[in-house]
């Protein structure tokens, strides 16, 4: 079987390529370029903007070194336009609403498992492969994503928008090993360019940024009031509601505390229309709680349940599973939590599991407490 693996210039995809070769596949690799800082006005908040070589080109050099060491061909594909149109435009639209998007989920849906998959098929490959920590498996005639062996690195959350065709087209060589083993293998086979390289962080394919400054590239600063919700007292001034998130304590510069330290207050509501942040004093964290939510933009694998089912849900990556009752309502579903949960926020991705098997997920549209919306 001829397989095209996405080779990022990191250790995970490098070892995944090696494992595929060991398993007898005919392997070639492809480096994806999805972000152009200059073309996309990525200046403010970019720590590498004046570097002599951009991080993507450094990653490409590392990917080339890995491909040469493994003796496999390396392709290079450019999906900059697709990334902007299908991932970053969504990211900006969600922030404009004052919501909390997760571009990594939609990068997988539209780039790695769509644009890249089509590139592979057009070039004669039978399957694609990725260095994700996730597992593929069948259940009652359907193809699902399962949690990986390495629970600390499990990335099934980010694959929650994949359909069955996308799932069945991909191999996940790291499904049953953990990160320390990956680095050990990289050392054993001499992948010197990546074996001790730090894991990538930040926005998918963009990298680490000073996030508030990064957003100013696309949303000009617009100062507004910070109001204590309980008393109605104006406590200070913010730089623009779009730069802040629900539950945030850091960087508020309230109550005589430096903006670079934790504040005695936290944000519990944002009024985007009037550019107002509402805060509460530490100890009032119940204001962050909800007991149910509405989820839209749903991707569901396999047959939809008739009636309600009990499931486990992650509202954020690496969050502990939250037991919930799920009920489909039209094209979306309602989640009723077994216990109130803090900081469930519109725009976040809710991902649904039964045991290790991921059933799907969608975008949180609204949150409720005792039947009343908590997000407005």
Helices and strands as residue ranges (DSSP letters): E 2-6, H 11-22, E 26-33, H 55-70, E 74-78, H 80-83, I 84-88, H 89-96, H 103-107, I 108-115, H 116-122, E 127-129, E 135-139, E 142-146, G 156-159, H 164-168, E 170-171, H 179-188, H 211-216, E 224-228, E 234-238, G 241-243, E 265-271, E 276-281, G 285-288, E 289-300, E 309-314, E 322-329, E 332-342, E 349-354, E 357-369, E 372-373
